[in-house]
Amino acid sequence: MTLAIFFINLAQIGMISTALSLVALHLLKVNLWNYDDNEVVKIFEIVRVMGLFLIILSIILFFTIAFIST
């Protein structure tokens, strides 16, 4: 069960990184003139996608470990 809790913590890290990257993308969109052609925007979009992937993977692994351990 400790391993399942670890995966929930990974999902929380994914949620935090996704939320922070969405806030950063919004602030960059408000403050940058060339939003579409900026490398920093591409980095934050990659972080957002990686955070979503981490959330999905962690939840799948959590339920897998929870069902195996019962």
N, CA, C and O atoms as a Tripos MOL2 file, in Angstrom:
@<TRIPOS>MOLECULE
protein
  280   279    70     0     0
PROTEIN
NO_CHARGES

@<TRIPOS>ATOM
      1 N           0.8150   -1.1980    0.0000 N.3       1 MET1
      2 CA          0.0000    0.0000    0.0000 C.3       1 MET1
      3 C           0.8600    1.2640    0.0000 C.2       1 MET1
      4 O           0.4330    2.3190   -0.4700 O.2       1 MET1
      5 N           2.0680    1.1420    0.5300 N.am      2 THR2
      6 CA          2.9700    2.2930    0.5160 C.3       2 THR2
      7 C           3.3040    2.7030   -0.9150 C.2       2 THR2
      8 O           3.4520    3.8890   -1.2120 O.2       2 THR2
      9 N           3.4210    1.7170   -1.7960 N.am      3 LEU3
     10 CA          3.7040    2.0080   -3.1970 C.3       3 LEU3
     11 C           2.5320    2.7430   -3.8470 C.2       3 LEU3
     12 O           2.7390    3.6240   -4.6830 O.2       3 LEU3
     13 N           1.3170    2.3890   -3.4710 N.am      4 ALA4
     14 CA          0.1400    3.0810   -4.0050 C.3       4 ALA4
     15 C           0.1140    4.5340   -3.5480 C.2       4 ALA4
     16 O          -0.2450    5.4230   -4.3210 O.2       4 ALA4
     17 N           0.4880    4.7780   -2.3060 N.am      5 ILE5
     18 CA          0.5430    6.1550   -1.8030 C.3       5 ILE5
     19 C           1.6170    6.9450   -2.5500 C.2       5 ILE5
     20 O           1.4440    8.1360   -2.8110 O.2       5 ILE5
     21 N           2.7140    6.2920   -2.8900 N.am      6 PHE6
     22 CA          3.7660    6.9350   -3.6780 C.3       6 PHE6
     23 C           3.2270    7.3950   -5.0300 C.2       6 PHE6
     24 O           3.5560    8.4880   -5.4910 O.2       6 PHE6
     25 N           2.3990    6.5640   -5.6690 N.am      7 PHE7
     26 CA          1.8450    6.9420   -6.9670 C.3       7 PHE7
     27 C           0.8470    8.0910   -6.8440 C.2       7 PHE7
     28 O           0.7440    8.9220   -7.7470 O.2       7 PHE7
     29 N           0.1170    8.1430   -5.7390 N.am      8 ILE8
     30 CA         -0.7760    9.2840   -5.5150 C.3       8 ILE8
     31 C           0.0400   10.5640   -5.3400 C.2       8 ILE8
     32 O          -0.3550   11.6250   -5.8230 O.2       8 ILE8
     33 N           1.1730   10.4660   -4.6520 N.am      9 ASN9
     34 CA          2.0480   11.6350   -4.5130 C.3       9 ASN9
     35 C           2.5980   12.0710   -5.8660 C.2       9 ASN9
     36 O           2.7340   13.2680   -6.1210 O.2       9 ASN9
     37 N           2.9160   11.1160   -6.7360 N.am     10 LEU10
     38 CA          3.3540   11.4700   -8.0890 C.3      10 LEU10
     39 C           2.2450   12.1970   -8.8460 C.2      10 LEU10
     40 O           2.5120   13.1460   -9.5830 O.2      10 LEU10
     41 N           1.0180   11.7580   -8.6660 N.am     11 ALA11
     42 CA         -0.1040   12.4380   -9.3190 C.3      11 ALA11
     43 C          -0.2450   13.8660   -8.8030 C.2      11 ALA11
     44 O          -0.5600   14.7750   -9.5710 O.2      11 ALA11
     45 N          -0.0160   14.0660   -7.5180 N.am     12 GLN12
     46 CA         -0.0820   15.4200   -6.9670 C.3      12 GLN12
     47 C           1.0240   16.3030   -7.5440 C.2      12 GLN12
     48 O           0.7960   17.4820   -7.8160 O.2      12 GLN12
     49 N           2.2040   15.7470   -7.7280 N.am     13 ILE13
     50 CA          3.2930   16.5020   -8.3570 C.3      13 ILE13
     51 C           2.9120   16.8700   -9.7890 C.2      13 ILE13
     52 O           3.1790   17.9840  -10.2400 O.2      13 ILE13
     53 N           2.2910   15.9370  -10.4980 N.am     14 GLY14
     54 CA          1.8260   16.2210  -11.8490 C.3      14 GLY14
     55 C           0.7820   17.3140  -11.8910 C.2      14 GLY14
     56 O           0.7880   18.1510  -12.7940 O.2      14 GLY14
     57 N          -0.1270   17.3140  -10.9050 N.am     15 MET15
     58 CA         -1.1570   18.3580  -10.8450 C.3      15 MET15
     59 C          -0.5430   19.7210  -10.5750 C.2      15 MET15
     60 O          -0.9430   20.7180  -11.1770 O.2      15 MET15
     61 N           0.4200   19.7650   -9.6770 N.am     16 ILE16
     62 CA          1.0680   21.0430   -9.3590 C.3      16 ILE16
     63 C           1.8380   21.5690  -10.5610 C.2      16 ILE16
     64 O           1.7590   22.7560  -10.8770 O.2      16 ILE16
     65 N           2.5870   20.6880  -11.2390 N.am     17 SER17
     66 CA          3.3610   21.1540  -12.3960 C.3      17 SER17
     67 C           2.4460   21.5940  -13.5290 C.2      17 SER17
     68 O           2.7420   22.5660  -14.2240 O.2      17 SER17
     69 N           1.3380   20.8870  -13.7210 N.am     18 THR18
     70 CA          0.3910   21.2870  -14.7600 C.3      18 THR18
     71 C          -0.2430   22.6350  -14.4370 C.2      18 THR18
     72 O          -0.3670   23.4960  -15.3080 O.2      18 THR18
     73 N          -0.6410   22.8110  -13.1850 N.am     19 ALA19
     74 CA         -1.2610   24.0850  -12.7950 C.3      19 ALA19
     75 C          -0.2820   25.2460  -12.9250 C.2      19 ALA19
     76 O          -0.6410   26.3110  -13.4290 O.2      19 ALA19
     77 N           0.9430   25.0430  -12.4750 N.am     20 LEU20
     78 CA          1.9310   26.1220  -12.5700 C.3      20 LEU20
     79 C           2.2730   26.4470  -14.0160 C.2      20 LEU20
     80 O           2.4600   27.6150  -14.3590 O.2      20 LEU20
     81 N           2.3560   25.4330  -14.8670 N.am     21 SER21
     82 CA          2.6600   25.7170  -16.2660 C.3      21 SER21
     83 C           1.4940   26.4120  -16.9560 C.2      21 SER21
     84 O           1.7100   27.2460  -17.8350 O.2      21 SER21
     85 N           0.2500   26.0800  -16.5700 N.am     22 LEU22
     86 CA         -0.8940   26.7880  -17.1470 C.3      22 LEU22
     87 C          -0.9110   28.2510  -16.7290 C.2      22 LEU22
     88 O          -1.2210   29.1250  -17.5380 O.2      22 LEU22
     89 N          -0.5800   28.5240  -15.4660 N.am     23 VAL23
     90 CA         -0.4940   29.9130  -15.0030 C.3      23 VAL23
     91 C           0.6220   30.6450  -15.7440 C.2      23 VAL23
     92 O           0.4440   31.7820  -16.1800 O.2      23 VAL23
     93 N           1.7670   29.9880  -15.8840 N.am     24 ALA24
     94 CA          2.8860   30.6160  -16.5900 C.3      24 ALA24
     95 C           2.5390   30.8700  -18.0510 C.2      24 ALA24
     96 O           2.8850   31.9190  -18.5960 O.2      24 ALA24
     97 N           1.8540   29.9170  -18.6940 N.am     25 LEU25
     98 CA          1.4500   30.1260  -20.0820 C.3      25 LEU25
     99 C           0.4710   31.2910  -20.2100 C.2      25 LEU25
    100 O           0.5450   32.0630  -21.1650 O.2      25 LEU25
    101 N          -0.4330   31.4160  -19.2640 N.am     26 HIS26
    102 CA         -1.3720   32.5430  -19.3060 C.3      26 HIS26
    103 C          -0.6360   33.8700  -19.1400 C.2      26 HIS26
    104 O          -0.9000   34.8280  -19.8670 O.2      26 HIS26
    105 N           0.2860   33.9220  -18.1840 N.am     27 LEU27
    106 CA          1.0400   35.1610  -17.9750 C.3      27 LEU27
    107 C           1.9070   35.4930  -19.1800 C.2      27 LEU27
    108 O           2.0430   36.6610  -19.5440 O.2      27 LEU27
    109 N           2.4950   34.4730  -19.8020 N.am     28 LEU28
    110 CA          3.2900   34.7260  -21.0020 C.3      28 LEU28
    111 C           2.4120   35.2060  -22.1510 C.2      28 LEU28
    112 O           2.8190   36.0670  -22.9320 O.2      28 LEU28
    113 N           1.2160   34.6550  -22.2530 N.am     29 LYS29
    114 CA          0.3130   35.0740  -23.3250 C.3      29 LYS29
    115 C          -0.1140   36.5270  -23.1410 C.2      29 LYS29
    116 O          -0.2800   37.2590  -24.1160 O.2      29 LYS29
    117 N          -0.2900   36.9390  -21.8960 N.am     30 VAL30
    118 CA         -0.6890   38.3210  -21.6180 C.3      30 VAL30
    119 C           0.4670   39.2820  -21.8840 C.2      30 VAL30
    120 O           0.2520   40.3740  -22.4100 O.2      30 VAL30
    121 N           1.6880   38.8880  -21.5280 N.am     31 ASN31
    122 CA          2.8090   39.8240  -21.5330 C.3      31 ASN31
    123 C           3.7070   39.7610  -22.7670 C.2      31 ASN31
    124 O           4.5000   40.6780  -22.9800 O.2      31 ASN31
    125 N           3.6120   38.7210  -23.5790 N.am     32 LEU32
    126 CA          4.5220   38.5980  -24.7220 C.3      32 LEU32
    127 C           3.8420   39.0370  -26.0120 C.2      32 LEU32
    128 O           2.6610   38.7770  -26.2410 O.2      32 LEU32
    129 N           4.6170   39.7030  -26.8340 N.am     33 TRP33
    130 CA          4.0960   40.1310  -28.1200 C.3      33 TRP33
    131 C           4.1160   38.9790  -29.1180 C.2      33 TRP33
    132 O           3.1470   38.7790  -29.8510 O.2      33 TRP33
    133 N           5.2110   38.2190  -29.1550 N.am     34 ASN34
    134 CA          5.3350   37.0930  -30.0860 C.3      34 ASN34
    135 C           5.1480   35.7770  -29.3200 C.2      34 ASN34
    136 O           6.0960   35.0140  -29.1310 O.2      34 ASN34
    137 N           3.9280   35.5340  -28.8920 N.am     35 TYR35
    138 CA          3.6240   34.3720  -28.0500 C.3      35 TYR35
    139 C           3.8210   33.0610  -28.8040 C.2      35 TYR35
    140 O           4.3660   32.1070  -28.2490 O.2      35 TYR35
    141 N           3.3890   33.0020  -30.0510 N.am     36 ASP36
    142 CA          3.4090   31.7390  -30.7890 C.3      36 ASP36
    143 C           4.8060   31.3150  -31.2090 C.2      36 ASP36
    144 O           5.0320   30.1360  -31.4840 O.2      36 ASP36
    145 N           5.7400   32.2410  -31.2650 N.am     37 ASP37
    146 CA          7.0560   31.9480  -31.8140 C.3      37 ASP37
    147 C           8.1390   31.9600  -30.7440 C.2      37 ASP37
    148 O           9.3020   32.2200  -31.0530 O.2      37 ASP37
    149 N           7.7880   31.6880  -29.5070 N.am     38 ASN38
    150 CA          8.7430   31.8050  -28.4140 C.3      38 ASN38
    151 C           9.1200   30.4210  -27.8930 C.2      38 ASN38
    152 O           8.2650   29.5450  -27.7660 O.2      38 ASN38
    153 N          10.3990   30.2310  -27.5940 N.am     39 GLU39
    154 CA         10.8880   28.9420  -27.1010 C.3      39 GLU39
    155 C          10.4470   28.6680  -25.6700 C.2      39 GLU39
    156 O          10.2330   27.5130  -25.3020 O.2      39 GLU39
    157 N          10.3090   29.7060  -24.8630 N.am     40 VAL40
    158 CA          9.8890   29.5230  -23.4720 C.3      40 VAL40
    159 C           8.4700   28.9700  -23.4240 C.2      40 VAL40
    160 O           8.1560   28.1370  -22.5730 O.2      40 VAL40
    161 N           7.6180   29.4230  -24.3260 N.am     41 VAL41
    162 CA          6.2450   28.9330  -24.3850 C.3      41 VAL41
    163 C           6.2330   27.4500  -24.7270 C.2      41 VAL41
    164 O           5.4470   26.6880  -24.1650 O.2      41 VAL41
    165 N           7.0960   27.0400  -25.6390 N.am     42 LYS42
    166 CA          7.1660   25.6250  -26.0140 C.3      42 LYS42
    167 C           7.6120   24.7660  -24.8340 C.2      42 LYS42
    168 O           7.1180   23.6530  -24.6580 O.2      42 LYS42
    169 N           8.5340   25.2680  -24.0320 N.am     43 ILE43
    170 CA          9.0010   24.5250  -22.8580 C.3      43 ILE43
    171 C           7.8660   24.3540  -21.8550 C.2      43 ILE43
    172 O           7.6810   23.2610  -21.3200 O.2      43 ILE43
    173 N           7.1010   25.4140  -21.5920 N.am     44 PHE44
    174 CA          5.9950   25.3040  -20.6430 C.3      44 PHE44
    175 C           4.8820   24.4050  -21.1700 C.2      44 PHE44
    176 O           4.2060   23.7420  -20.3840 O.2      44 PHE44
    177 N           4.6810   24.3700  -22.4820 N.am     45 GLU45
    178 CA          3.6890   23.4540  -23.0410 C.3      45 GLU45
    179 C           4.1430   22.0090  -22.8940 C.2      45 GLU45
    180 O           3.3200   21.1250  -22.6540 O.2      45 GLU45
    181 N           5.4390   21.7570  -23.0350 N.am     46 ILE46
    182 CA          5.9650   20.4090  -22.8140 C.3      46 ILE46
    183 C           5.8010   20.0070  -21.3530 C.2      46 ILE46
    184 O           5.4390   18.8680  -21.0590 O.2      46 ILE46
    185 N           6.0660   20.9370  -20.4330 N.am     47 VAL47
    186 CA          5.8880   20.6550  -19.0000 C.3      47 VAL47
    187 C           4.4250   20.3550  -18.6950 C.2      47 VAL47
    188 O           4.1270   19.4750  -17.8870 O.2      47 VAL47
    189 N           3.5190   21.0750  -19.3320 N.am     48 ARG48
    190 CA          2.0860   20.8350  -19.1160 C.3      48 ARG48
    191 C           1.6930   19.4360  -19.5760 C.2      48 ARG48
    192 O           0.9670   18.7310  -18.8750 O.2      48 ARG48
    193 N           2.1640   19.0380  -20.7390 N.am     49 VAL49
    194 CA          1.8460   17.7070  -21.2600 C.3      49 VAL49
    195 C           2.4760   16.6210  -20.3930 C.2      49 VAL49
    196 O           1.8500   15.5930  -20.1340 O.2      49 VAL49
    197 N           3.7020   16.8430  -19.9480 N.am     50 MET50
    198 CA          4.3460   15.8620  -19.0760 C.3      50 MET50
    199 C           3.6150   15.7470  -17.7450 C.2      50 MET50
    200 O           3.5150   14.6500  -17.1960 O.2      50 MET50
    201 N           3.1050   16.8490  -17.2150 N.am     51 GLY51
    202 CA          2.3350   16.8050  -15.9750 C.3      51 GLY51
    203 C           1.0490   16.0150  -16.1380 C.2      51 GLY51
    204 O           0.6870   15.2290  -15.2620 O.2      51 GLY51
    205 N           0.3580   16.2150  -17.2500 N.am     52 LEU52
    206 CA         -0.8590   15.4460  -17.5100 C.3      52 LEU52
    207 C          -0.5530   13.9630  -17.6650 C.2      52 LEU52
    208 O          -1.2980   13.1200  -17.1650 O.2      52 LEU52
    209 N           0.5380   13.6410  -18.3540 N.am     53 PHE53
    210 CA          0.9420   12.2450  -18.5010 C.3      53 PHE53
    211 C           1.2690   11.6290  -17.1470 C.2      53 PHE53
    212 O           0.9150   10.4790  -16.8860 O.2      53 PHE53
    213 N           1.9410   12.3860  -16.2880 N.am     54 LEU54
    214 CA          2.2840   11.8950  -14.9500 C.3      54 LEU54
    215 C           1.0310   11.6500  -14.1160 C.2      54 LEU54
    216 O           0.9740   10.6770  -13.3640 O.2      54 LEU54
    217 N           0.0410   12.5050  -14.2350 N.am     55 ILE55
    218 CA         -1.2210   12.3110  -13.5130 C.3      55 ILE55
    219 C          -1.9010   11.0210  -13.9680 C.2      55 ILE55
    220 O          -2.2910   10.1950  -13.1430 O.2      55 ILE55
    221 N          -2.0400   10.8530  -15.2690 N.am     56 ILE56
    222 CA         -2.7300    9.6760  -15.8030 C.3      56 ILE56
    223 C          -1.9850    8.3980  -15.4490 C.2      56 ILE56
    224 O          -2.5950    7.4240  -15.0080 O.2      56 ILE56
    225 N          -0.6710    8.3960  -15.6380 N.am     57 LEU57
    226 CA          0.1270    7.2130  -15.3330 C.3      57 LEU57
    227 C           0.0690    6.8700  -13.8510 C.2      57 LEU57
    228 O          -0.0410    5.6970  -13.4950 O.2      57 LEU57
    229 N           0.1410    7.8590  -12.9960 N.am     58 SER58
    230 CA          0.1250    7.6130  -11.5540 C.3      58 SER58
    231 C          -1.2100    7.0500  -11.0920 C.2      58 SER58
    232 O          -1.2480    6.1590  -10.2440 O.2      58 SER58
    233 N          -2.2980    7.5600  -11.6390 N.am     59 ILE59
    234 CA         -3.6120    7.0450  -11.2440 C.3      59 ILE59
    235 C          -3.7890    5.6070  -11.7230 C.2      59 ILE59
    236 O          -4.3310    4.7760  -10.9940 O.2      59 ILE59
    237 N          -3.3430    5.3070  -12.9260 N.am     60 ILE60
    238 CA         -3.4210    3.9310  -13.4250 C.3      60 ILE60
    239 C          -2.5870    3.0000  -12.5540 C.2      60 ILE60
    240 O          -3.0490    1.9230  -12.1780 O.2      60 ILE60
    241 N          -1.3710    3.4040  -12.2340 N.am     61 LEU61
    242 CA         -0.5180    2.5640  -11.3950 C.3      61 LEU61
    243 C          -1.0660    2.4350   -9.9830 C.2      61 LEU61
    244 O          -0.9240    1.3810   -9.3640 O.2      61 LEU61
    245 N          -1.6890    3.4870   -9.4600 N.am     62 PHE62
    246 CA         -2.2920    3.4170   -8.1260 C.3      62 PHE62
    247 C          -3.3720    2.3460   -8.0820 C.2      62 PHE62
    248 O          -3.3750    1.5000   -7.1880 O.2      62 PHE62
    249 N          -4.2870    2.3800   -9.0440 N.am     63 PHE63
    250 CA         -5.3610    1.3960   -9.0270 C.3      63 PHE63
    251 C          -4.8380   -0.0070   -9.3160 C.2      63 PHE63
    252 O          -5.3730   -0.9830   -8.7900 O.2      63 PHE63
    253 N          -3.8070   -0.1190  -10.1380 N.am     64 THR64
    254 CA         -3.2150   -1.4300  -10.3900 C.3      64 THR64
    255 C          -2.6180   -2.0060   -9.1170 C.2      64 THR64
    256 O          -2.8690   -3.1650   -8.7860 O.2      64 THR64
    257 N          -1.8370   -1.2190   -8.4050 N.am     65 ILE65
    258 CA         -1.2320   -1.6840   -7.1530 C.3      65 ILE65
    259 C          -2.3050   -1.9470   -6.0980 C.2      65 ILE65
    260 O          -2.2020   -2.9160   -5.3450 O.2      65 ILE65
    261 N          -3.3260   -1.1030   -6.0320 N.am     66 ALA66
    262 CA         -4.3820   -1.2810   -5.0340 C.3      66 ALA66
    263 C          -5.1630   -2.5700   -5.2790 C.2      66 ALA66
    264 O          -5.5210   -3.2620   -4.3260 O.2      66 ALA66
    265 N          -5.4320   -2.9020   -6.5400 N.am     67 PHE67
    266 CA         -6.1760   -4.1270   -6.8230 C.3      67 PHE67
    267 C          -5.3080   -5.3660   -6.6830 C.2      67 PHE67
    268 O          -5.8090   -6.4260   -6.3070 O.2      67 PHE67
    269 N          -4.0210   -5.2560   -6.9760 N.am     68 ILE68
    270 CA         -3.1320   -6.4090   -6.8250 C.3      68 ILE68
    271 C          -2.9320   -6.7390   -5.3540 C.2      68 ILE68
    272 O          -2.8530   -7.9110   -4.9860 O.2      68 ILE68
    273 N          -2.8510   -5.7230   -4.5160 N.am     69 SER69
    274 CA         -2.5550   -5.9580   -3.1030 C.3      69 SER69
    275 C          -3.7610   -6.4550   -2.3130 C.2      69 SER69
    276 O          -3.6050   -6.8810   -1.1690 O.2      69 SER69
    277 N          -4.9640   -6.4100   -2.8940 N.am     70 THR70
    278 CA         -6.1310   -6.8920   -2.1420 C.3      70 THR70
    279 C          -6.3870   -8.3550   -2.3750 C.2      70 THR70
    280 O          -7.3310   -8.9130   -1.8160 O.2      70 THR70
@<TRIPOS>BOND
     1     1     2 1
     2     2     3 1
     3     3     4 2
     4     3     5 am
     5     5     6 1
     6     6     7 1
     7     7     8 2
     8     7     9 am
     9     9    10 1
    10    10    11 1
    11    11    12 2
    12    11    13 am
    13    13    14 1
    14    14    15 1
    15    15    16 2
    16    15    17 am
    17    17    18 1
    18    18    19 1
    19    19    20 2
    20    19    21 am
    21    21    22 1
    22    22    23 1
    23    23    24 2
    24    23    25 am
    25    25    26 1
    26    26    27 1
    27    27    28 2
    28    27    29 am
    29    29    30 1
    30    30    31 1
    31    31    32 2
    32    31    33 am
    33    33    34 1
    34    34    35 1
    35    35    36 2
    36    35    37 am
    37    37    38 1
    38    38    39 1
    39    39    40 2
    40    39    41 am
    41    41    42 1
    42    42    43 1
    43    43    44 2
    44    43    45 am
    45    45    46 1
    46    46    47 1
    47    47    48 2
    48    47    49 am
    49    49    50 1
    50    50    51 1
    51    51    52 2
    52    51    53 am
    53    53    54 1
    54    54    55 1
    55    55    56 2
    56    55    57 am
    57    57    58 1
    58    58    59 1
    59    59    60 2
    60    59    61 am
    61    61    62 1
    62    62    63 1
    63    63    64 2
    64    63    65 am
    65    65    66 1
    66    66    67 1
    67    67    68 2
    68    67    69 am
    69    69    70 1
    70    70    71 1
    71    71    72 2
    72    71    73 am
    73    73    74 1
    74    74    75 1
    75    75    76 2
    76    75    77 am
    77    77    78 1
    78    78    79 1
    79    79    80 2
    80    79    81 am
    81    81    82 1
    82    82    83 1
    83    83    84 2
    84    83    85 am
    85    85    86 1
    86    86    87 1
    87    87    88 2
    88    87    89 am
    89    89    90 1
    90    90    91 1
    91    91    92 2
    92    91    93 am
    93    93    94 1
    94    94    95 1
    95    95    96 2
    96    95    97 am
    97    97    98 1
    98    98    99 1
    99    99   100 2
   100    99   101 am
   101   101   102 1
   102   102   103 1
   103   103   104 2
   104   103   105 am
   105   105   106 1
   106   106   107 1
   107   107   108 2
   108   107   109 am
   109   109   110 1
   110   110   111 1
   111   111   112 2
   112   111   113 am
   113   113   114 1
   114   114   115 1
   115   115   116 2
   116   115   117 am
   117   117   118 1
   118   118   119 1
   119   119   120 2
   120   119   121 am
   121   121   122 1
   122   122   123 1
   123   123   124 2
   124   123   125 am
   125   125   126 1
   126   126   127 1
   127   127   128 2
   128   127   129 am
   129   129   130 1
   130   130   131 1
   131   131   132 2
   132   131   133 am
   133   133   134 1
   134   134   135 1
   135   135   136 2
   136   135   137 am
   137   137   138 1
   138   138   139 1
   139   139   140 2
   140   139   141 am
   141   141   142 1
   142   142   143 1
   143   143   144 2
   144   143   145 am
   145   145   146 1
   146   146   147 1
   147   147   148 2
   148   147   149 am
   149   149   150 1
   150   150   151 1
   151   151   152 2
   152   151   153 am
   153   153   154 1
   154   154   155 1
   155   155   156 2
   156   155   157 am
   157   157   158 1
   158   158   159 1
   159   159   160 2
   160   159   161 am
   161   161   162 1
   162   162   163 1
   163   163   164 2
   164   163   165 am
   165   165   166 1
   166   166   167 1
   167   167   168 2
   168   167   169 am
   169   169   170 1
   170   170   171 1
   171   171   172 2
   172   171   173 am
   173   173   174 1
   174   174   175 1
   175   175   176 2
   176   175   177 am
   177   177   178 1
   178   178   179 1
   179   179   180 2
   180   179   181 am
   181   181   182 1
   182   182   183 1
   183   183   184 2
   184   183   185 am
   185   185   186 1
   186   186   187 1
   187   187   188 2
   188   187   189 am
   189   189   190 1
   190   190   191 1
   191   191   192 2
   192   191   193 am
   193   193   194 1
   194   194   195 1
   195   195   196 2
   196   195   197 am
   197   197   198 1
   198   198   199 1
   199   199   200 2
   200   199   201 am
   201   201   202 1
   202   202   203 1
   203   203   204 2
   204   203   205 am
   205   205   206 1
   206   206   207 1
   207   207   208 2
   208   207   209 am
   209   209   210 1
   210   210   211 1
   211   211   212 2
   212   211   213 am
   213   213   214 1
   214   214   215 1
   215   215   216 2
   216   215   217 am
   217   217   218 1
   218   218   219 1
   219   219   220 2
   220   219   221 am
   221   221   222 1
   222   222   223 1
   223   223   224 2
   224   223   225 am
   225   225   226 1
   226   226   227 1
   227   227   228 2
   228   227   229 am
   229   229   230 1
   230   230   231 1
   231   231   232 2
   232   231   233 am
   233   233   234 1
   234   234   235 1
   235   235   236 2
   236   235   237 am
   237   237   238 1
   238   238   239 1
   239   239   240 2
   240   239   241 am
   241   241   242 1
   242   242   243 1
   243   243   244 2
   244   243   245 am
   245   245   246 1
   246   246   247 1
   247   247   248 2
   248   247   249 am
   249   249   250 1
   250   250   251 1
   251   251   252 2
   252   251   253 am
   253   253   254 1
   254   254   255 1
   255   255   256 2
   256   255   257 am
   257   257   258 1
   258   258   259 1
   259   259   260 2
   260   259   261 am
   261   261   262 1
   262   262   263 1
   263   263   264 2
   264   263   265 am
   265   265   266 1
   266   266   267 1
   267   267   268 2
   268   267   269 am
   269   269   270 1
   270   270   271 1
   271   271   272 2
   272   271   273 am
   273   273   274 1
   274   274   275 1
   275   275   276 2
   276   275   277 am
   277   277   278 1
   278   278   279 1
   279   279   280 2
@<TRIPOS>SUBSTRUCTURE
     1 MET1         2 RESIDUE 1 A MET
     2 THR2         6 RESIDUE 1 A THR
     3 LEU3        10 RESIDUE 1 A LEU
     4 ALA4        14 RESIDUE 1 A ALA
     5 ILE5        18 RESIDUE 1 A ILE
     6 PHE6        22 RESIDUE 1 A PHE
     7 PHE7        26 RESIDUE 1 A PHE
     8 ILE8        30 RESIDUE 1 A ILE
     9 ASN9        34 RESIDUE 1 A ASN
    10 LEU10       38 RESIDUE 1 A LEU
    11 ALA11       42 RESIDUE 1 A ALA
    12 GLN12       46 RESIDUE 1 A GLN
    13 ILE13       50 RESIDUE 1 A ILE
    14 GLY14       54 RESIDUE 1 A GLY
    15 MET15       58 RESIDUE 1 A MET
    16 ILE16       62 RESIDUE 1 A ILE
    17 SER17       66 RESIDUE 1 A SER
    18 THR18       70 RESIDUE 1 A THR
    19 ALA19       74 RESIDUE 1 A ALA
    20 LEU20       78 RESIDUE 1 A LEU
    21 SER21       82 RESIDUE 1 A SER
    22 LEU22       86 RESIDUE 1 A LEU
    23 VAL23       90 RESIDUE 1 A VAL
    24 ALA24       94 RESIDUE 1 A ALA
    25 LEU25       98 RESIDUE 1 A LEU
    26 HIS26      102 RESIDUE 1 A HIS
    27 LEU27      106 RESIDUE 1 A LEU
    28 LEU28      110 RESIDUE 1 A LEU
    29 LYS29      114 RESIDUE 1 A LYS
    30 VAL30      118 RESIDUE 1 A VAL
    31 ASN31      122 RESIDUE 1 A ASN
    32 LEU32      126 RESIDUE 1 A LEU
    33 TRP33      130 RESIDUE 1 A TRP
    34 ASN34      134 RESIDUE 1 A ASN
    35 TYR35      138 RESIDUE 1 A TYR
    36 ASP36      142 RESIDUE 1 A ASP
    37 ASP37      146 RESIDUE 1 A ASP
    38 ASN38      150 RESIDUE 1 A ASN
    39 GLU39      154 RESIDUE 1 A GLU
    40 VAL40      158 RESIDUE 1 A VAL
    41 VAL41      162 RESIDUE 1 A VAL
    42 LYS42      166 RESIDUE 1 A LYS
    43 ILE43      170 RESIDUE 1 A ILE
    44 PHE44      174 RESIDUE 1 A PHE
    45 GLU45      178 RESIDUE 1 A GLU
    46 ILE46      182 RESIDUE 1 A ILE
    47 VAL47      186 RESIDUE 1 A VAL
    48 ARG48      190 RESIDUE 1 A ARG
    49 VAL49      194 RESIDUE 1 A VAL
    50 MET50      198 RESIDUE 1 A MET
    51 GLY51      202 RESIDUE 1 A GLY
    52 LEU52      206 RESIDUE 1 A LEU
    53 PHE53      210 RESIDUE 1 A PHE
    54 LEU54      214 RESIDUE 1 A LEU
    55 ILE55      218 RESIDUE 1 A ILE
    56 ILE56      222 RESIDUE 1 A ILE
    57 LEU57      226 RESIDUE 1 A LEU
    58 SER58      230 RESIDUE 1 A SER
    59 ILE59      234 RESIDUE 1 A ILE
    60 ILE60      238 RESIDUE 1 A ILE
    61 LEU61      242 RESIDUE 1 A LEU
    62 PHE62      246 RESIDUE 1 A PHE
    63 PHE63      250 RESIDUE 1 A PHE
    64 THR64      254 RESIDUE 1 A THR
    65 ILE65      258 RESIDUE 1 A ILE
    66 ALA66      262 RESIDUE 1 A ALA
    67 PHE67      266 RESIDUE 1 A PHE
    68 ILE68      270 RESIDUE 1 A ILE
    69 SER69      274 RESIDUE 1 A SER
    70 THR70      278 RESIDUE 1 A THR
